[in-house]
Amino acid sequence: MNYTNYKQAIQTKTKHVMKQIHQKNKECKNHKYFFFG
């Protein structure tokens, strides 16, 4: 696994985690503020 693949994997994981956090945050009903667009 080279550095680029590793970096992409980290970014994908981060997006997934941020999406989970966003879904769990019941106060955030406005998707305008969703992280990573």
Gaussian input, Z-matrix of N, CA and C with variables (Angstrom, degrees):
# hf/3-21g

backbone

0 1
 N
 C     1     B1
 C     2     B2     1     A1
 N     3     B3     2     A2     1     D1
 C     4     B4     3     A3     2     D2
 C     5     B5     4     A4     3     D3
 N     6     B6     5     A5     4     D4
 C     7     B7     6     A6     5     D5
 C     8     B8     7     A7     6     D6
 N     9     B9     8     A8     7     D7
 C    10    B10     9     A9     8     D8
 C    11    B11    10    A10     9     D9
 N    12    B12    11    A11    10    D10
 C    13    B13    12    A12    11    D11
 C    14    B14    13    A13    12    D12
 N    15    B15    14    A14    13    D13
 C    16    B16    15    A15    14    D14
 C    17    B17    16    A16    15    D15
 N    18    B18    17    A17    16    D16
 C    19    B19    18    A18    17    D17
 C    20    B20    19    A19    18    D18
 N    21    B21    20    A20    19    D19
 C    22    B22    21    A21    20    D20
 C    23    B23    22    A22    21    D21
 N    24    B24    23    A23    22    D22
 C    25    B25    24    A24    23    D23
 C    26    B26    25    A25    24    D24
 N    27    B27    26    A26    25    D25
 C    28    B28    27    A27    26    D26
 C    29    B29    28    A28    27    D27
 N    30    B30    29    A29    28    D28
 C    31    B31    30    A30    29    D29
 C    32    B32    31    A31    30    D30
 N    33    B33    32    A32    31    D31
 C    34    B34    33    A33    32    D32
 C    35    B35    34    A34    33    D33
 N    36    B36    35    A35    34    D34
 C    37    B37    36    A36    35    D35
 C    38    B38    37    A37    36    D36
 N    39    B39    38    A38    37    D37
 C    40    B40    39    A39    38    D38
 C    41    B41    40    A40    39    D39
 N    42    B42    41    A41    40    D40
 C    43    B43    42    A42    41    D41
 C    44    B44    43    A43    42    D42
 N    45    B45    44    A44    43    D43
 C    46    B46    45    A45    44    D44
 C    47    B47    46    A46    45    D45
 N    48    B48    47    A47    46    D46
 C    49    B49    48    A48    47    D47
 C    50    B50    49    A49    48    D48
 N    51    B51    50    A50    49    D49
 C    52    B52    51    A51    50    D50
 C    53    B53    52    A52    51    D51
 N    54    B54    53    A53    52    D52
 C    55    B55    54    A54    53    D53
 C    56    B56    55    A55    54    D54
 N    57    B57    56    A56    55    D55
 C    58    B58    57    A57    56    D56
 C    59    B59    58    A58    57    D57
 N    60    B60    59    A59    58    D58
 C    61    B61    60    A60    59    D59
 C    62    B62    61    A61    60    D60
 N    63    B63    62    A62    61    D61
 C    64    B64    63    A63    62    D62
 C    65    B65    64    A64    63    D63
 N    66    B66    65    A65    64    D64
 C    67    B67    66    A66    65    D65
 C    68    B68    67    A67    66    D66
 N    69    B69    68    A68    67    D67
 C    70    B70    69    A69    68    D68
 C    71    B71    70    A70    69    D69
 N    72    B72    71    A71    70    D70
 C    73    B73    72    A72    71    D71
 C    74    B74    73    A73    72    D72
 N    75    B75    74    A74    73    D73
 C    76    B76    75    A75    74    D74
 C    77    B77    76    A76    75    D75
 N    78    B78    77    A77    76    D76
 C    79    B79    78    A78    77    D77
 C    80    B80    79    A79    78    D78
 N    81    B81    80    A80    79    D79
 C    82    B82    81    A81    80    D80
 C    83    B83    82    A82    81    D81
 N    84    B84    83    A83    82    D82
 C    85    B85    84    A84    83    D83
 C    86    B86    85    A85    84    D84
 N    87    B87    86    A86    85    D85
 C    88    B88    87    A87    86    D86
 C    89    B89    88    A88    87    D87
 N    90    B90    89    A89    88    D88
 C    91    B91    90    A90    89    D89
 C    92    B92    91    A91    90    D90
 N    93    B93    92    A92    91    D91
 C    94    B94    93    A93    92    D92
 C    95    B95    94    A94    93    D93
 N    96    B96    95    A95    94    D94
 C    97    B97    96    A96    95    D95
 C    98    B98    97    A97    96    D96
 N    99    B99    98    A98    97    D97
 C   100   B100    99    A99    98    D98
 C   101   B101   100   A100    99    D99
 N   102   B102   101   A101   100   D100
 C   103   B103   102   A102   101   D101
 C   104   B104   103   A103   102   D102
 N   105   B105   104   A104   103   D103
 C   106   B106   105   A105   104   D104
 C   107   B107   106   A106   105   D105
 N   108   B108   107   A107   106   D106
 C   109   B109   108   A108   107   D107
 C   110   B110   109   A109   108   D108

   B1=1.4617
   B2=1.5220
   B3=1.3210
   B4=1.4590
   B5=1.5275
   B6=1.3056
   B7=1.4580
   B8=1.5279
   B9=1.3433
   B10=1.4639
   B11=1.5247
   B12=1.3276
   B13=1.4609
   B14=1.5177
   B15=1.3225
   B16=1.4594
   B17=1.5243
   B18=1.3279
   B19=1.4622
   B20=1.5301
   B21=1.3222
   B22=1.4691
   B23=1.5286
   B24=1.3268
   B25=1.4602
   B26=1.5301
   B27=1.3167
   B28=1.4706
   B29=1.5238
   B30=1.3320
   B31=1.4639
   B32=1.5241
   B33=1.3316
   B34=1.4612
   B35=1.5195
   B36=1.3302
   B37=1.4630
   B38=1.5293
   B39=1.3293
   B40=1.4638
   B41=1.5189
   B42=1.3217
   B43=1.4668
   B44=1.5199
   B45=1.3366
   B46=1.4531
   B47=1.5279
   B48=1.3245
   B49=1.4692
   B50=1.5260
   B51=1.3361
   B52=1.4603
   B53=1.5218
   B54=1.3287
   B55=1.4612
   B56=1.5279
   B57=1.3348
   B58=1.4604
   B59=1.5199
   B60=1.3380
   B61=1.4613
   B62=1.5283
   B63=1.3111
   B64=1.4609
   B65=1.5317
   B66=1.3261
   B67=1.4546
   B68=1.5270
   B69=1.3387
   B70=1.4598
   B71=1.5172
   B72=1.3359
   B73=1.4598
   B74=1.5238
   B75=1.3195
   B76=1.4675
   B77=1.5271
   B78=1.3258
   B79=1.4591
   B80=1.5296
   B81=1.3358
   B82=1.4634
   B83=1.5163
   B84=1.3135
   B85=1.4594
   B86=1.5206
   B87=1.3359
   B88=1.4577
   B89=1.5278
   B90=1.3255
   B91=1.4614
   B92=1.5199
   B93=1.3304
   B94=1.4591
   B95=1.5162
   B96=1.3384
   B97=1.4588
   B98=1.5244
   B99=1.3266
   B100=1.4652
   B101=1.5230
   B102=1.3237
   B103=1.4601
   B104=1.5269
   B105=1.2868
   B106=1.4721
   B107=1.5241
   B108=1.3130
   B109=1.4597
   B110=1.5086
   A1=109.23
   A2=116.16
   A3=118.68
   A4=111.21
   A5=115.64
   A6=121.32
   A7=112.28
   A8=116.81
   A9=120.43
   A10=110.87
   A11=116.74
   A12=120.63
   A13=110.68
   A14=115.94
   A15=121.12
   A16=110.30
   A17=115.62
   A18=121.20
   A19=110.42
   A20=117.00
   A21=121.28
   A22=110.49
   A23=116.47
   A24=120.42
   A25=110.72
   A26=116.19
   A27=120.80
   A28=110.11
   A29=117.12
   A30=120.51
   A31=111.07
   A32=116.97
   A33=121.01
   A34=110.31
   A35=115.61
   A36=120.98
   A37=110.35
   A38=116.52
   A39=120.96
   A40=110.28
   A41=117.67
   A42=121.14
   A43=110.12
   A44=115.99
   A45=121.05
   A46=110.55
   A47=116.05
   A48=121.01
   A49=110.56
   A50=116.89
   A51=119.84
   A52=110.54
   A53=116.59
   A54=120.52
   A55=109.95
   A56=116.40
   A57=120.26
   A58=110.80
   A59=116.50
   A60=121.01
   A61=109.41
   A62=116.28
   A63=121.56
   A64=110.61
   A65=116.77
   A66=121.02
   A67=111.14
   A68=116.43
   A69=120.06
   A70=112.51
   A71=116.33
   A72=120.30
   A73=109.63
   A74=116.47
   A75=121.28
   A76=111.89
   A77=117.75
   A78=119.93
   A79=111.21
   A80=116.30
   A81=119.78
   A82=109.53
   A83=115.96
   A84=119.97
   A85=110.90
   A86=116.39
   A87=119.94
   A88=109.68
   A89=116.27
   A90=120.91
   A91=113.17
   A92=116.82
   A93=119.96
   A94=110.68
   A95=115.60
   A96=119.75
   A97=112.34
   A98=116.74
   A99=120.01
   A100=110.40
   A101=115.49
   A102=120.68
   A103=111.25
   A104=116.55
   A105=124.63
   A106=112.01
   A107=117.23
   A108=121.06
   A109=112.19
   D1=118.74
   D2=-179.26
   D3=-86.52
   D4=175.23
   D5=-173.85
   D6=-61.99
   D7=-40.02
   D8=-178.51
   D9=-63.31
   D10=-45.64
   D11=178.31
   D12=-62.06
   D13=-40.69
   D14=179.15
   D15=-61.76
   D16=-45.40
   D17=-179.81
   D18=-62.16
   D19=-43.02
   D20=179.20
   D21=-63.91
   D22=-39.63
   D23=179.36
   D24=-63.59
   D25=-41.41
   D26=177.97
   D27=-62.86
   D28=-44.20
   D29=-179.78
   D30=-63.35
   D31=-41.76
   D32=179.54
   D33=-63.47
   D34=-45.20
   D35=178.48
   D36=-60.32
   D37=-43.28
   D38=-178.91
   D39=-63.22
   D40=-43.69
   D41=178.29
   D42=-59.72
   D43=-43.79
   D44=-178.57
   D45=-62.12
   D46=-45.44
   D47=-179.83
   D48=-64.65
   D49=-43.42
   D50=-179.87
   D51=-63.97
   D52=-35.88
   D53=178.42
   D54=-65.49
   D55=-41.88
   D56=178.03
   D57=-62.25
   D58=-44.64
   D59=179.37
   D60=-61.48
   D61=-42.41
   D62=-179.81
   D63=-61.51
   D64=-43.65
   D65=-179.05
   D66=-66.54
   D67=-32.74
   D68=-179.76
   D69=-77.30
   D70=-20.20
   D71=-177.04
   D72=-83.83
   D73=95.98
   D74=-174.37
   D75=-69.86
   D76=-20.25
   D77=179.90
   D78=-74.39
   D79=-23.70
   D80=-177.31
   D81=-88.65
   D82=93.61
   D83=179.58
   D84=-101.64
   D85=-9.37
   D86=-177.57
   D87=-101.40
   D88=108.63
   D89=-174.53
   D90=-74.01
   D91=-0.12
   D92=174.89
   D93=-58.83
   D94=-32.21
   D95=-174.02
   D96=-96.20
   D97=15.62
   D98=-179.45
   D99=-65.95
   D100=131.92
   D101=-177.91
   D102=-66.72
   D103=147.26
   D104=177.46
   D105=63.51
   D106=26.96
   D107=175.88
   D108=63.89

